[in-house]
């Protein structure tokens, strides 16, 4: 099973709730898309900042999972978002996450969220902790 199939078949209930569709997955890059719906918006009918952050966080976590050593887990320990433009309801937004750092204890990912026309909506940098299994 390749990385994209793994992500698509994993139980990711929050990603499903948001409507995230993974489009590619590899150790150096994960991409996905999301259609801006009314229930993901704030006034006046633009994508809520929390939905943008959750979209990016999902991709960074997915990219980390692809890169994790066997038996380890992950959690987000830091995230910073620059909101650059609105995404109106009905817009399809695209996200691409790439590694800044992939270490033994942490991984840092940068996610760029754009419109289909290429306008940058947000730039997110997040740090994921690599969680070692607990000793018995």
Buried (B, 14 or more C-beta within 10 A) or exposed (E): EEBBEBBBEEEBEEBEEBBBBBBEBEEEBBBBBBBBEEEBBEEEEBBBEEBBBBBBBBBBBBBBBBBBEEEBEBEBEEBEBEBEEBBEBEBEBBBBBBBEEBEEEBBBBBBBBBBEEEBEBBBBBBBBBBEEEEEE
